[in-house]
Amino acid sequence: MNLTLEQAKERALTCQSCGKITEHPYGFDLKYLKGLKNASACFDCADKYFESVKSKYLVEQYGGYDIYCVDGRYFPFWDSFYHLESLEACKNRIDKSNLVTNKASN
């Protein structure tokens, strides 16, 4: 699909929740989700849209963490840069979180 520069800009600035075109979208990277690599939403919809996307992939809350499953890969938290092969493996990793760093430092 070849887009003109103008079409690409319009697509990048279109809220994926309400469809409104905005000059300053709130964007976030959904690096593990097919078709949603760079999602964008207007300021009015951003929090609600982001939470709705996350809730689609939430499997379980365990030990204070939300575990997500995307395409058969289990992530012990949303911003995880690694995945595990099973829900049990995620739980074991969370239980041993004092041995490894679970979250990327900001």
C-alpha positions as CSV (number, residue, x, y, z in Angstrom):
1,M,0.0,0.0,0.0
2,N,1.6,3.2,-1.2
3,L,0.5,6.3,0.7
4,T,1.2,9.9,-0.2
5,L,2.9,12.0,2.4
6,E,-0.3,13.8,3.1
7,Q,-2.2,10.5,3.6
8,A,0.5,9.2,5.9
9,K,0.4,12.3,8.0
10,E,-3.4,12.1,8.2
11,R,-3.3,8.5,9.3
12,A,-0.7,9.2,11.9
13,L,-2.8,12.1,13.3
14,T,-6.1,10.2,13.4
15,C,-7.3,9.1,16.8
16,Q,-7.8,5.3,16.6
17,S,-10.6,5.6,19.1
18,C,-12.9,8.4,17.9
19,G,-11.5,9.0,14.4
20,K,-10.9,12.7,15.1
21,I,-7.8,14.2,13.4
22,T,-5.6,16.0,15.8
23,E,-2.4,18.0,15.5
24,H,-0.9,16.5,18.7
25,P,-1.9,12.9,19.1
26,Y,-0.9,11.0,22.2
27,G,1.1,8.1,20.9
28,F,2.3,4.9,22.5
29,D,4.2,1.9,21.2
30,L,2.5,-1.4,21.3
31,K,5.6,-3.2,20.2
32,Y,4.2,-6.8,20.6
33,L,0.8,-6.3,19.1
34,K,0.2,-7.0,15.4
35,G,-1.3,-4.2,13.5
36,L,-1.0,-1.7,16.4
37,K,2.8,-1.0,16.4
38,N,2.3,2.7,16.9
39,A,-1.1,3.5,18.1
40,S,-2.3,7.1,18.5
41,A,-5.2,8.7,20.2
42,C,-6.4,12.2,20.8
43,F,-5.9,13.6,24.3
44,D,-9.5,13.1,25.1
45,C,-9.4,9.4,24.3
46,A,-5.8,8.4,25.1
47,D,-6.2,6.9,28.6
48,K,-9.5,5.1,27.8
49,Y,-8.1,3.7,24.5
50,F,-4.8,2.6,26.0
51,E,-6.6,0.8,28.9
52,S,-9.0,-0.9,26.5
53,V,-6.1,-2.2,24.4
54,K,-4.3,-3.5,27.5
55,S,-7.5,-5.1,28.9
56,K,-7.8,-7.2,25.7
57,Y,-4.6,-9.0,26.5
58,L,-4.8,-9.2,30.3
59,V,-4.7,-12.8,31.5
60,E,-4.4,-12.5,35.2
61,Q,-3.3,-10.3,38.1
62,Y,-0.7,-12.0,40.2
63,G,1.6,-10.8,43.0
64,G,0.8,-7.1,42.2
65,Y,1.6,-7.6,38.5
66,D,-0.7,-7.8,35.5
67,I,0.2,-10.7,33.3
68,Y,-0.5,-10.3,29.5
69,C,-0.7,-12.9,26.7
70,V,-0.1,-11.8,23.1
71,D,0.1,-14.4,20.3
72,G,0.8,-17.2,22.8
73,R,3.6,-15.3,24.5
74,Y,3.2,-14.3,28.2
75,F,4.5,-11.0,29.5
76,P,4.9,-10.5,33.3
77,F,4.0,-6.8,32.9
78,W,2.9,-4.5,30.1
79,D,6.3,-2.9,29.3
80,S,8.2,-6.2,29.6
81,F,11.0,-6.5,27.0
82,Y,11.0,-10.3,27.3
83,H,8.3,-12.9,27.3
84,L,7.9,-16.4,28.7
85,E,6.3,-19.5,27.4
86,S,3.6,-20.1,30.0
87,L,1.5,-18.5,32.6
88,E,3.2,-20.6,35.3
89,A,6.6,-19.4,34.1
90,C,5.4,-15.8,34.5
91,K,4.2,-16.5,38.0
92,N,7.6,-18.1,38.9
93,R,9.4,-15.1,37.5
94,I,7.3,-12.8,39.5
95,D,7.8,-14.9,42.7
96,K,11.6,-14.6,42.1
97,S,11.6,-10.9,41.2
98,N,14.0,-10.2,44.0
99,L,16.6,-12.1,42.1
100,V,16.3,-10.2,38.8
101,T,15.1,-6.8,37.7
102,N,11.6,-7.1,36.3
103,K,11.0,-3.6,35.1
104,A,13.1,-1.4,32.8
105,S,14.4,1.6,34.6
106,N,13.1,5.0,33.5
